[in-house]
Amino acid sequence: MIADKLRASVLKAALKGFLTRSQGSKDGWLSPRSYGELTQTLRLSGKTAKQKDLQNAGEIPGVSQGKNLIDGYFNKTLGFKFFDATYPIVLFGDHTRNVKYLDFPFIVVADGVKLLTSNKICPRFLFYLTLHLAQTMPDRGYGRHFARLNQQIVEIPPMHEQLEICDLLDEILKRINQLAELEREREDLDRNFVTQIESAILQAALSGKLTAQKSEDGNAVDLLEKITQEKLTLSKLGKRKKQQPSLPVTVAEKHFDIPDTWEWVRLAQLGIIVGGGTPKSSESTFWGGNINWVTPADLGKISGKYIQKGSRNITAAGLTHSSATLIPQGSIIISSRAPIGYVAITMTPIATNQGCKSLVPTESSISEYLYYALLALASRLAEQGTGTTFKEVSASVVGAFTIPLPPAAEQERIVEKLNVLMPLIDQLAELEREKI
């Protein structure tokens, strides 16, 4: 976004003194030194509050390393880590790189919170400096960033110029934030337009309105019976564990009308649901092998419906000594947390971490239809997530999830149409992104 780039440029120029009377002259500035040398980390006594301890209203705000300034409230300190706001302080999120200026009493919520002050830097300048450094340092995902922040080399102006810079940034950034809000509103309109088209097409496909129903196709009951028999055969041959019968689909789980030749089914009726796992990170012999290993982050980066590998590989030992399972080509991977609902078809044998659940279909020919069905219904699956820190769906929830199942021949026609239409939607989305 233009506002983000403008904000970063203004911060950089102001902190170097180019927007104030010194015009970049460093007379009176402290010699370059590390951020860690200039700041102190405040350590509060008490226990760390958790998200579950928060209330919707109360007298004392709860603050974490998340994006929101305030996460919730408390009525009493209750022995938690409490800052009484005798002076303003800067919060840095060790995992998130979020930066906050806090000039009110608060209770620390969850870990990763670093509270910073300095006897050489005024609080507002420290906030802007930390914000600039956080935005320019490499993103390590949910890894820790505080040690790297402390290593950054900075130059600090005299106190009077710090205050001058802060007054200037307060005014300029207020205007830039207004621009950012306008950009977000426009981006939401553009994104919603494309999303609504995609949703309408997928919904039409899953309710039988994108294809004609033909008598020669038979019905989904025949396909379901074929799958059931194949599962029984595999079980008898010892190639697959015998599964408990799925519960009948209730009326409430039939989310919309479908043609008479279709059936509402549970995912567990169509194959087996497989979880994932992560080998011990400190064991080098578990990593860098030839087994593809995928996480939700990898699923979020792919373009299209297929995935071949993730950003890391594991070894056979890593697979053996973890709960990761190797799933075959043609399986469907679903991210089950952070976020729920990324979907992809495997092009090769792949293992996943615990943030994914996979459907290994008994009938491999239905993989592409299953992909589109789960893509269309991802938001419904996400609604079934539970958890406090982040929402997650279990393997049993995924197995019990219901989708409409057309006859095999009609599935092929649906996939053919969507294979043409969905790339066009992607192209439209790309055009909208270029306009922003």
NUZATOR-147576 format. One record per residue (C-alpha): residue number from 1; chain; x, y, z. Coordinates in steps of 0.1 Angstrom, whole numbers. Each point is the difference from the previous one (the first is absolute). Layout:
# residues N
REC   num   cadena      xx      yy      zz
REC   NUM        A       X       Y       Z
...
This chain:
# residues 436
REC   num   cadena      xx      yy      zz
REC     1        A       0       0       0
REC     2        A      11      35      -7
REC     3        A      -6      11      36
REC     4        A      23     -28      13
REC     5        A      28      10     -22
REC     6        A      -5      37       7
REC     7        A      -1      -7      38
REC     8        A      33     -20      -2
REC     9        A      17      28     -20
REC    10        A     -11      27      23
REC    11        A      11     -19      31
REC    12        A      34      -7     -15
REC    13        A       6      36     -10
REC    14        A     -13      15      32
REC    15        A      21     -23      22
REC    16        A      31      10     -19
REC    17        A      -7      37       6
REC    18        A      -8       9     -36
REC    19        A     -34      15       8
REC    20        A      11      22      28
REC    21        A      22      31       3
REC    22        A      32     -21       1
REC    23        A      -7     -11     -36
REC    24        A      20     -32       6
REC    25        A      28      17      19
REC    26        A      11     -23      29
REC    27        A      13      28      23
REC    28        A      -8      -9      35
REC    29        A     -12     -35      -9
REC    30        A      12     -31      20
REC    31        A      26     -20     -18
REC    32        A     -13     -32     -17
REC    33        A      -7     -28      24
REC    34        A     -23     -30       4
REC    35        A     -36       3       9
REC    36        A       6     -23      29
REC    37        A      26      23      15
REC    38        A     -25      29       0
REC    39        A     -30     -17      14
REC    40        A     -11     -19      31
REC    41        A     -24     -29       1
REC    42        A     -25       4      29
REC    43        A      -6     -32      19
REC    44        A     -33      -1      19
REC    45        A      -6     -23      30
REC    46        A     -30     -23       1
REC    47        A     -14     -27     -23
REC    48        A      -9       5     -37
REC    49        A     -37       2      -7
REC    50        A     -15     -22     -28
REC    51        A     -26       9     -26
REC    52        A     -26     -21      18
REC    53        A       4      23      31
REC    54        A     -12      30     -20
REC    55        A     -35      15       4
REC    56        A     -19      22     -25
REC    57        A      -2      29      25
REC    58        A      19      11      31
REC    59        A      22      26      16
REC    60        A      35     -12     -11
REC    61        A       9      -6     -37
REC    62        A      18     -32     -10
REC    63        A      27       4     -26
REC    64        A      18     -26     -20
REC    65        A      24      -1     -30
REC    66        A     -30      -3     -24
REC    67        A     -12      27     -24
REC    68        A     -27      15      22
REC    69        A      11      27      24
REC    70        A     -22     -16      27
REC    71        A     -10     -37       1
REC    72        A     -26       1      28
REC    73        A      -3      11      36
REC    74        A       4     -10      37
REC    75        A     -17      14      31
REC    76        A      29      -8      23
REC    77        A      37      -7      -4
REC    78        A      -3     -35      14
REC    79        A      37      -5       4
REC    80        A       6       5     -38
REC    81        A      28      21     -15
REC    82        A     -12      35       4
REC    83        A      14      33     -13
REC    84        A     -12      31      19
REC    85        A       8      25     -27
REC    86        A      21      24      21
REC    87        A      17       8     -34
REC    88        A      -8     -10     -36
REC    89        A      16     -32     -13
REC    90        A       5     -18     -34
REC    91        A     -11     -36      -6
REC    92        A      17     -22     -26
REC    93        A     -15     -33     -10
REC    94        A      29     -26       0
REC    95        A     -20     -23     -23
REC    96        A     -21      25     -19
REC    97        A      22      32      -3
REC    98        A     -31      20       9
REC    99        A      10      33      18
REC   100        A     -23      19      24
REC   101        A       3      33      20
REC   102        A     -16      -6      34
REC   103        A      -7      29      23
REC   104        A     -27     -16      22
REC   105        A       0     -28      27
REC   106        A      -3     -35     -14
REC   107        A       5     -37       7
REC   108        A      23     -21     -23
REC   109        A     -18     -27     -19
REC   110        A      18     -31     -14
REC   111        A      37      -3      -7
REC   112        A      22      18     -26
REC   113        A      -6      35      16
REC   114        A      31      21       3
REC   115        A      -5      33      19
REC   116        A      27      26      -9
REC   117        A      11      33      14
REC   118        A      32      22      -3
REC   119        A      18      27      20
REC   120        A      13      15     -32
REC   121        A     -30      -2     -22
REC   122        A     -34      16       6
REC   123        A     -29     -25       0
REC   124        A     -16      13     -32
REC   125        A      32       0     -19
REC   126        A       8     -35      13
REC   127        A     -34     -11     -14
REC   128        A       6      14     -34
REC   129        A      36     -13      -1
REC   130        A     -12     -35      11
REC   131        A     -28       1     -26
REC   132        A      24       8     -28
REC   133        A      25     -27      10
REC   134        A     -28     -26       4
REC   135        A     -13       8     -35
REC   136        A      34      -3     -16
REC   137        A      14     -31      17
REC   138        A      -5     -34     -17
REC   139        A     -32     -18       9
REC   140        A       7     -33      17
REC   141        A     -36     -11       2
REC   142        A      -9     -10      35
REC   143        A      37      -2       9
REC   144        A      15      25      25
REC   145        A      12      34     -12
REC   146        A      10      18      32
REC   147        A      37     -11      -1
REC   148        A       3      13     -35
REC   149        A     -17      33      10
REC   150        A      26       5      27
REC   151        A      28      -4     -26
REC   152        A     -12      28     -23
REC   153        A      24      30      -1
REC   154        A     -17      33       5
REC   155        A       8      37       2
REC   156        A     -19      21      25
REC   157        A      -5      38      -1
REC   158        A       1      23      30
REC   159        A     -32       1      21
REC   160        A     -13      33     -14
REC   161        A       2     -13     -36
REC   162        A     -16     -33      11
REC   163        A     -30      19      11
REC   164        A       0      21     -32
REC   165        A       1     -32     -21
REC   166        A     -28     -16      21
REC   167        A     -23      31      -4
REC   168        A       6      -1     -38
REC   169        A      -7     -37      -2
REC   170        A     -31       2      21
REC   171        A     -15      24     -26
REC   172        A      12     -16     -32
REC   173        A      -8     -36      10
REC   174        A     -35      11      10
REC   175        A      -6      11     -36
REC   176        A      17     -32     -14
REC   177        A     -23     -21      22
REC   178        A     -30      17     -15
REC   179        A      13      -9     -34
REC   180        A       6     -36      11
REC   181        A     -36      -2      11
REC   182        A     -13      12     -34
REC   183        A      23     -25     -17
REC   184        A     -13     -29      22
REC   185        A     -36       9      -8
REC   186        A       7       0     -37
REC   187        A      20     -32       2
REC   188        A     -29     -17      20
REC   189        A     -24      10     -27
REC   190        A      22     -14     -28
REC   191        A       8     -32      19
REC   192        A     -36      -5      10
REC   193        A     -11       4     -36
REC   194        A      24     -28     -12
REC   195        A      -8     -22      30
REC   196        A     -37       3      -6
REC   197        A       4     -11     -36
REC   198        A      21     -30      10
REC   199        A     -24      -9      28
REC   200        A     -30       2     -24
REC   201        A      17     -23     -25
REC   202        A      10     -26      25
REC   203        A     -34       1      17
REC   204        A     -17      -5     -34
REC   205        A      24     -29      -7
REC   206        A      -7     -17      33
REC   207        A     -38       4      -3
REC   208        A      -2     -15     -34
REC   209        A      -8      32     -19
REC   210        A      32       2     -20
REC   211        A      -6     -34     -18
REC   212        A     -29     -19     -14
REC   213        A     -12     -32      18
REC   214        A      -1     -29     -24
REC   215        A     -19     -32       6
REC   216        A      29     -21     -14
REC   217        A      22      13      28
REC   218        A     -17     -22      26
REC   219        A       0      14      36
REC   220        A      24       7      28
REC   221        A     -13     -30      20
REC   222        A      17     -23     -26
REC   223        A      33      18       4
REC   224        A      -2      -1      37
REC   225        A      -7     -37       0
REC   226        A      30      -5     -22
REC   227        A      22      19      24
REC   228        A     -13     -19      30
REC   229        A       7     -33     -17
REC   230        A      36      11      -9
REC   231        A       6      10      36
REC   232        A     -12     -34      12
REC   233        A      23     -17     -24
REC   234        A      30      20      10
REC   235        A      -8      -7      37
REC   236        A      -2     -38      -7
REC   237        A      33       1     -18
REC   238        A      16      18      30
REC   239        A       8      31     -20
REC   240        A     -23      22      20
REC   241        A     -15       0      35
REC   242        A     -37      -8       2
REC   243        A     -19      32       7
REC   244        A     -31       5      22
REC   245        A     -31       8     -20
REC   246        A      -7      37      -4
REC   247        A     -31      14      16
REC   248        A     -29       8     -24
REC   249        A       0      36     -12
REC   250        A     -26      21      18
REC   251        A     -23      25     -16
REC   252        A      19      29      17
REC   253        A      32     -12     -17
REC   254        A     -15       2     -35
REC   255        A       8      37      -5
REC   256        A     -17       5     -33
REC   257        A     -22     -18     -26
REC   258        A      17     -24     -24
REC   259        A     -13     -21     -29
REC   260        A     -19     -32       7
REC   261        A      29     -21     -14
REC   262        A      25      15      24
REC   263        A       6      -9      36
REC   264        A      13      18      31
REC   265        A      29     -19      14
REC   266        A      27       2      27
REC   267        A      36       3     -10
REC   268        A       8     -31      20
REC   269        A     -23     -20     -23
REC   270        A      22       8     -30
REC   271        A      34     -10      14
REC   272        A      21       3      32
REC   273        A       9      31      19
REC   274        A      37       3       9
REC   275        A      17      24      24
REC   276        A      35      14       0
REC   277        A      30       6      22
REC   278        A      33      18       4
REC   279        A      33     -18       7
REC   280        A      21      13      29
REC   281        A      15      32     -14
REC   282        A      33      -5      20
REC   283        A       7     -34     -16
REC   284        A      19       8     -32
REC   285        A      -3     -36     -13
REC   286        A     -38       6      -3
REC   287        A       3      28     -24
REC   288        A      13       6     -36
REC   289        A     -10     -33     -14
REC   290        A     -19      -9     -31
REC   291        A     -35      -2      15
REC   292        A     -22      31      -9
REC   293        A     -15      16      31
REC   294        A     -27      26      -2
REC   295        A     -15      26      25
REC   296        A     -29      24      -2
REC   297        A      24      27     -10
REC   298        A      11     -20     -30
REC   299        A     -36      -5     -10
REC   300        A      -6      37       2
REC   301        A      28       7     -25
REC   302        A     -10     -22     -29
REC   303        A     -17      12     -31
REC   304        A     -26     -24     -13
REC   305        A     -13     -33      14
REC   306        A      31     -22       1
REC   307        A      29      -2      25
REC   308        A      32     -19      -6
REC   309        A      21       9      30
REC   310        A       4      24      29
REC   311        A      29      22      10
REC   312        A      16     -28      21
REC   313        A       6     -37      -4
REC   314        A       3     -27      27
REC   315        A      18     -33       1
REC   316        A     -13     -35       4
REC   317        A      11       1      36
REC   318        A     -19      33       5
REC   319        A     -31     -17     -14
REC   320        A       4     -30      22
REC   321        A       7      20      32
REC   322        A     -30      23      -4
REC   323        A     -37      -1      -5
REC   324        A       4      11     -37
REC   325        A     -14     -25     -25
REC   326        A      10      -3     -37
REC   327        A     -32       4     -21
REC   328        A      -1     -10     -37
REC   329        A      -3      21     -31
REC   330        A     -36      11      -6
REC   331        A      -8       6      36
REC   332        A     -17      32      12
REC   333        A      18      21      26
REC   334        A     -20      24      21
REC   335        A      15      25      24
REC   336        A     -17      -6      34
REC   337        A      14      31      17
REC   338        A      17      33      -6
REC   339        A     -22       3     -20
REC   340        A     -26     -27      -6
REC   341        A      -9      -6     -36
REC   342        A      30       1     -23
REC   343        A      -4     -30     -24
REC   344        A      23     -17     -25
REC   345        A       4     -33     -19
REC   346        A      33     -18       5
REC   347        A      21      -6     -32
REC   348        A      24     -23      19
REC   349        A       1     -20      32
REC   350        A       0      26      28
REC   351        A       1       3      38
REC   352        A     -15      29      19
REC   353        A       3      17      34
REC   354        A     -27      -1      26
REC   355        A     -16      32     -15
REC   356        A     -14     -21     -29
REC   357        A     -25     -28      -4
REC   358        A       0     -21     -31
REC   359        A     -27     -20     -18
REC   360        A      14     -30     -19
REC   361        A     -30      -9     -23
REC   362        A      -8     -36      -6
REC   363        A     -10       8     -35
REC   364        A      29      22     -14
REC   365        A     -21      12     -30
REC   366        A     -20      23      23
REC   367        A      30      20      13
REC   368        A      -6      31     -21
REC   369        A     -37       2       8
REC   370        A       9      -4      37
REC   371        A      24      29      -3
REC   372        A     -26      23     -15
REC   373        A     -26     -11      25
REC   374        A      23       7      30
REC   375        A      11      33     -16
REC   376        A     -37      10      -2
REC   377        A      -9     -11      35
REC   378        A      32      12      18
REC   379        A     -17      27      19
REC   380        A     -26     -25      14
REC   381        A      29     -22      11
REC   382        A      17      29      17
REC   383        A     -32       7      19
REC   384        A       4     -33      18
REC   385        A      34       9      13
REC   386        A       6       2      38
REC   387        A      28      14      21
REC   388        A      11      32      18
REC   389        A      34       9     -14
REC   390        A     -11     -10     -35
REC   391        A     -29     -20     -15
REC   392        A       7     -36     -10
REC   393        A     -20     -29     -14
REC   394        A       8     -36      11
REC   395        A       2     -31     -23
REC   396        A     -34     -11      13
REC   397        A     -16      33      -9
REC   398        A      15      -1     -35
REC   399        A     -11     -36      -4
REC   400        A     -36       9      11
REC   401        A      -1      30     -23
REC   402        A     -27      -2     -27
REC   403        A       2       7     -37
REC   404        A     -24      -6     -30
REC   405        A      11     -30     -21
REC   406        A     -11      -2     -37
REC   407        A       2     -31     -22
REC   408        A      35      -6     -14
REC   409        A      -8      11     -35
REC   410        A     -15      33      11
REC   411        A      30       6      23
REC   412        A      22      -1     -31
REC   413        A     -22      26     -18
REC   414        A       1      22      31
REC   415        A      38      -2       2
REC   416        A       4       7     -37
REC   417        A     -21      32       4
REC   418        A      18      12      31
REC   419        A      34      -7     -15
REC   420        A      -9      26     -26
REC   421        A     -18      25      22
REC   422        A      22       1      31
REC   423        A      32      11     -19
REC   424        A     -20      29     -14
REC   425        A     -10      10      35
REC   426        A      37      -1      10
REC   427        A       8      23     -29
REC   428        A     -27      24      10
REC   429        A      14       0      36
REC   430        A      35       7     -13
REC   431        A     -13      30     -21
REC   432        A     -17      14      31
REC   433        A      32      -4      21
REC   434        A      19      19     -27
REC   435        A     -24      29       1
REC   436        A       5       4      38
